[in-house]
Amino acid sequence: MLSIDWRASAAYDHTKIIPAAGFAWDYLRRNDDYHRDFRAIVRKKEPSMDRLDAFTRRWGVRFPARSEHPAGS
């Protein structure tokens, strides 16, 4: 768990200068439901498109396409 005091306004000074994506990540990294859903996705070697789409809709994030690796590399 985080070691900052979430009630101290100084702990959030950085949110005044970060872009929207950084602000969103600051929220998600503290969210236990997001972490649970993310772990469920990454445990699958190749999650189904339906599962990835549901995750994307719920959390508003996308995974970049994975590059294909040649056999043996």
N, C-alpha and C positions, 0 to 999 in steps of 0.2 A: 504494500500500500504506500501511498505517497507520504512523504515526511513533512510536507508544508502544512501550515495552518490555513485551511481554506477560508477561514473567517477574516484573515488579515488582508486588507486591501492591497498591501505592498506585494503580496504573492501573485497579484494579477496585473501588475504594472506592464508586463510584457505584452498583454493583450491589446494595448493601445497602438502598438506598432506592427503587429504581425498581420499578414494577409488573411483573408477569409478562410482559406484552406488550413492555415496554421491554427486559427481559432477553432475550427471544426475538429481538428485532430486533438487539440487540448481538451475538448469535451469528450471525444470518443475514448481517449486513453484512460479516462477515469470511469468509464461506464462498464460495469460488470457484465451486463447483458451483451454488449458489443464484444467483449473479450470471449465470452462463452460461444457466441455465434461464429466468431472468427476462428477459434480453435476447432470448432466442428467442421468448418470449411477446409482448413489446412490439413486436418487429419486424413482427409480423402486425397488419394494420389491424383485423381482426376474427378473433381466434383461435377455433378450434372449441371447442365445449363440452367435447368429450373431452379436448382439450389443456389447457384450464383446469382441468378436474376432476383430471387427472393431476398437474398442478402443485400444486393445493390439497392433494391426498392426500399428495404427497411432502413438501411444506414446511409444511403445516398453516396456510396463510394463505388469505385470501379477498379477492376484489376486489369492492368495492361496485358495485352496478349503475350503469352510466353513464346519465346523463340524456340524453334525446333533445333534440337541438337543432332548432328549426324550420328549414326550408329557407331559405337565404340569410343565416343568422346566423353 
